[in-house]
Amino acid sequence: MKNKRRIFIKKTLAATTAGIIVPKETFGILKSRKYMDGIVGHGDFTYQVDREWGVQDPSKVPVNDCHEMVMDSQGSILMTTTGSNNDNIIVYDRSGKVLKSWGREFPGAHGLSIAGEGSDQFLFITDPETHKVHKTTLDGNIIMTLERPKEVSGYQSDEQFKPTETTILPNGEFYVADGYGENYIIHYNENGEYLNHFGGSGNGPGEFNCCHGITLDTRDGSNPTLLITSRASQEFKRFSLDGKHLETIKLPGCSICRPVIHGNNIYFAVIVTKTWDSWDGMLAVLDAENKVVSLPGGSAPQYMNNVLVEPEYDGTTFRNPHDVLIDDDGNLYVPQWASGKTYPIKLHRV
């Protein structure tokens, strides 16, 4: 049914895009003159770019650096942004309307993870600026706050702890990735009590060069593992749940923010390909064999001797994309970092 729907969309979008009428929204949203433009991506993963999906009136809904997005069980989309004088969790509906915002306690809001079911869903928010990890309700009530783990001897001060991401196990245990700090992965039980840690800064198989993102990979149902980025080395590393290195997946030219599992695929934002000094970046989609099959915003994926050829950014689609959220129809939502305070954009799958 979804494939038929995509075929229908693909046939009709080109004829109707220019004539789409966008309903007027509220809560500061500014709808644009142009609704969608440009097809990006490759193979079965192509998208039409909707630059105005999340655009707001900055005097009412300000953003600075936008980092990550998740969707709750009701279909609301939550996003982290930064700033000392504004709400740093913005909640959208799927049409791009802002429902509410909160989170002034998190000026450096970065990583955003969601777990639980129904009314028991909760969030983990990492803030490398305040050196803390917060567990909250979906409305922003703080349930738990974690600071520098005293059990890890690699830290001598609280300021060294700069967490960027978390991932949560079905039993409530969770891992914190200290991607901007000392590059440890710290494992806690559901009550926030330290269990163990692994990693640390370095280039060895079990070490990281910016463990910016982490996720639980359950695609092999009997053998869940951790996928962790070593962003500055442009690679993923796979670990067992007890911290044993299993494999390294090299992705030349791809500075990976965090891996996102959807179906049998891995998605991620490539925040930079060549330089931090100009607009750069793209998205990537990997298949079950860890091969790149689509690069929305970039050149067609190519391999030489089983190694990815460094992709080229298309120069127009993204401004430092930092994350990707995938909905049930395969559409993508993308927040951007250091992008001139731009709002997230949506990619409609075709």
Secondary structure, DSSP 4 states (H G I P E B T S, - for coil): -HHHHHHHHHHHHHHHGGGPPPPP--TTB---S---EEEEEETTEEEEEETTTT-B-TTTS--SS---EEE-TTS-EEEE---SSS-SEEEE-TTS-EEEEE-TT-TT---EEEES-GGG-EEEEEETTTTEEEEEETT--EEEEE-S-TT-TT-SSGGG----EEEE-TTS-EEEE-TTTT-EEEEE-TTS-EEEEEE-BSSSTT-BS----EEEE-SSTTS-EEEEEEGGGTEEEEE-TTS-EEEEEE-TT-EE---EEETTEEEEEEEESS-SSSS--EEEEE-TTS-EEE-TTBPPP-EETTEEPPP-B-SSS-SSB---EE-TTS-EEE-BSSSSSPPPEEEEE-
